[in-house]
Amino acid sequence: MLQSVQMAIEESLSIIQTCPACGTGMNTADAEPLARVACPKCGEKMRAERTFDHFVLLETVGVGGMGTVYKARDTLLDRLVALKLLRKNLAGENDHASGLQQEARAAASVNHPNVVQVFSSGTDHGQFYVVMELVDHGSLDDLIEQRKRLPEEQVLQSGIQVAKGLRAAYRKRVIHRDVKPANILFVDEQTAKIGDFGLAGVAVRAAETRGVIWGTPYYVAPERLNNEPEDFRSDIYSLGATLFHAITGKTPIEGDANSTIDLRELKKKPLDLRTIAPDVSVTTADVFQRMIAPIPWKRFGSYDELITQLEDAYRALTDRDSVELSARPRRLPRKFLIILALLITMMIPASFWFVRKAREHAAAEARSAELNRQYDETRRQFIAGKHNVARTSFARIAADAKDQQPLYDWARMHEALAALVARDMSQTRQALRAIENAGQTGFAKKDVDLSKFFVATARTFLATGIVPADVGDRENASNFEAFALLLFALEDIDQLDLGDATSLLEQFIRAQPTGKFAWVAEYKRLAQKYHDDCRLFTAWKNQPPSAGTSAGLLTRLTKLRDLKGKLKTDSVLSDELTREEEALAIRATQQETPIRRKKRP
């Protein structure tokens, strides 16, 4: 009886998958979800598929100290969600598992636009998981890594939103305990949300039982290091340290923190924000400096007070109309004073207008220069192969450059190209539709041809059907219009129209962009990779079919796998070869099975 129970338990913990190459069944239960696992028989690698209750894991979003976050599909409600799978050592004990359930329920009770919504939680395959709203436009940590320092206005805006989310949670008696840049996520370019609510509580208690401080050293509040009681002011400290890092490019402590004692001493003497970043306004610097005060009572006494101060700083920063004037009193005749007063009354509005216009012009030029710098940096990231990071950055730049043509359309064009390379056709079409909707307004007279090119390219791509190769036969194809050839070629590859795709790629590679559009030639290396893959795939397809024997099928299967290893890009071509590989493997197995049966005595 006990043996049968043990067998049933072992069977329930098994996850059997079939190798697509040789058909061998293998248990992937011990593998990390979505990890690549080698077949013990043929060595072919396959992905360890995993389903937790009715949530199917699709891809890994991120890995943190508490566990791994996956993009998943809720098969009951047919929606995409984020599933956080906690580390086994955090949920393995009964008291921890119970605590996790309580923390998840408390977090789910918080419903606010600036809080990542918790939907549900559960345990499957011996691991605790939490299902949350999917927020997939990157984190504040990503932005800091990309740009090092963020604009003051953007940091204040995100800080206000996160503080409002923390206030909503505190009203439900929920303290975050792990506020840091990685836990501040973006729904879009304007909206920030605080995630991982409440779940750090169990990790904190588990760490304390081992005499360890849980938290990121740069952002953890000093009272945590002293084992003193913590409250909402601890979260205010962590948020302040996070905003300090975002606006200065540095954390508020500097020095070696090899021990809790060293870290405690560093926390007593935080860096001065104005010394590190003198361009930050005094009002903003004072608010952030108060948030990271080492002693809790010196911080803000409530979230309402904090939010009011942050909003005042934001209002002071964005309101450019106030000008301080000073005058020295002089003894003048009364009649002259009256005339002078009238003149001053007439001149003051004009002075305000000229000063305001001058400031607005200077601010616009500085903003334009910064956006162009970010655009050039993101292009370099794209060329270096960081396609996912680049497409997110191009989208943000476009959102910030809506009134700056042609930068807006070029950013959207690059977003479309990066999304194509990353195989996200939905984002590609969305970016090009934005170009089409923007039309030809906002361009200087000298850029009229460029404005027409943007709209025509977007409309051609968005039209149904393949893009013929002769679309590239135009006089200016050696200038900015060469860029469209690469877009159209990748669209044709996605539709397996390799004849037109190859021709378009060859036109792009032959093009010689000059002057201010010489940078287009920097993408020839990428185009050459796609061109080589098209030639390899076409040559394979044009080969005569192999003999239907087992040996013939295995020979063709070996050649196909060798071909897959030679592909330089991730495209629909590799998908097609994988499908053919699976079909060949099945046919080869079916041919081999009767032969083996005949040899049996």
Stockholm file with secondary structure:
# STOCKHOLM 1.0

chainA/1-601         MLQSVQMAIEESLSIIQTCPACGTGMNTADAEPLARVACPKCGEKMRAERTFDHFVLLETVGVGGMGTVYKARDTLLDRLVALKLLRKNLAGENDHASGLQQEARAAASVNHPNVVQVFSSGTDHGQFYVVMELVDHGSLDDLIEQRKRLPEEQVLQSGIQVAKGLRAAYRKRVIHRDVKPANILFVDEQTAKIGDFGLAGVAVRAAETRGVIWGTPYYVAPERLNNEPEDFRSDIYSLGATLFHAITGKTPIEGDANSTIDLRELKKKPLDLRTIAPDVSVTTADVFQRMIAPIPWKRFGSYDELITQLEDAYRALTDRDSVELSARPRRLPRKFLIILALLITMMIPASFWFVRKAREHAAAEARSAELNRQYDETRRQFIAGKHNVARTSFARIAADAKDQQPLYDWARMHEALAALVARDMSQTRQALRAIENAGQTGFAKKDVDLSKFFVATARTFLATGIVPADVGDRENASNFEAFALLLFALEDIDQLDLGDATSLLEQFIRAQPTGKFAWVAEYKRLAQKYHDDCRLFTAWKNQPPSAGTSAGLLTRLTKLRDLKGKLKTDSVLSDELTREEEALAIRATQQETPIRRKKRP
#=GR chainA/1-601 SS CHHHHHHHHHHHTCCEEECTTTCCEEECTTSCTTCEEECTTTCCEEECCCEETTEEEEEEEEECSSEEEEEEEETTTTEEEEEEEECHHHHSSHHHHHHHHHHHHHHHTCCCTTBCCEEEEEEETTEEEEEECCCCSCBHHHHHHHHSSCCHHHHHHHHHHHHHHHHHHHTTTCCCSCCCGGGEEESSSSCEEECSTTTHHHHHHHHHHTTCCCSCTTTSCHHHHTTCCCCHHHHHHHHHHHHHHHHHSSCSCCSCCCSHHHHHHHHHSCCCHHHHCTTSCHHHHHHHHHHTCSSGGGSCSSHHHHHHHHHHHHHHHHCCCCCCCCCCCCCCCHHHHHHHHHHHHHHHHHHHHHHHHHHHHHHHHHHHHHHHHHHHHHHHHHHTTCHHHHHHHHHHHHHHTTTSTTHHHHHHHHHHHHHHHTTCHHHHHHHHHHHHHHTTTTCCGGGHHHHHHHHHHHHHHHSSSCCCGGGGCSGGGGTTTHHHHHHHHHHHHHTTCHHHHHHHHHHHHHCCCCGGGGGGGGGHHHHHHHHHHHHHHHHHHTSCCCCSSHHHHHHHHHHHHHHHHHCCSCSHHHHHHHHHHHHHHHHHHHHHHHHHHHHCC
#=GC SS_cons         CHHHHHHHHHHHTCCEEECTTTCCEEECTTSCTTCEEECTTTCCEEECCCEETTEEEEEEEEECSSEEEEEEEETTTTEEEEEEEECHHHHSSHHHHHHHHHHHHHHHTCCCTTBCCEEEEEEETTEEEEEECCCCSCBHHHHHHHHSSCCHHHHHHHHHHHHHHHHHHHTTTCCCSCCCGGGEEESSSSCEEECSTTTHHHHHHHHHHTTCCCSCTTTSCHHHHTTCCCCHHHHHHHHHHHHHHHHHSSCSCCSCCCSHHHHHHHHHSCCCHHHHCTTSCHHHHHHHHHHTCSSGGGSCSSHHHHHHHHHHHHHHHHCCCCCCCCCCCCCCCHHHHHHHHHHHHHHHHHHHHHHHHHHHHHHHHHHHHHHHHHHHHHHHHHHTTCHHHHHHHHHHHHHHTTTSTTHHHHHHHHHHHHHHHTTCHHHHHHHHHHHHHHTTTTCCGGGHHHHHHHHHHHHHHHSSSCCCGGGGCSGGGGTTTHHHHHHHHHHHHHTTCHHHHHHHHHHHHHCCCCGGGGGGGGGHHHHHHHHHHHHHHHHHHTSCCCCSSHHHHHHHHHHHHHHHHHCCSCSHHHHHHHHHHHHHHHHHHHHHHHHHHHHCC
//
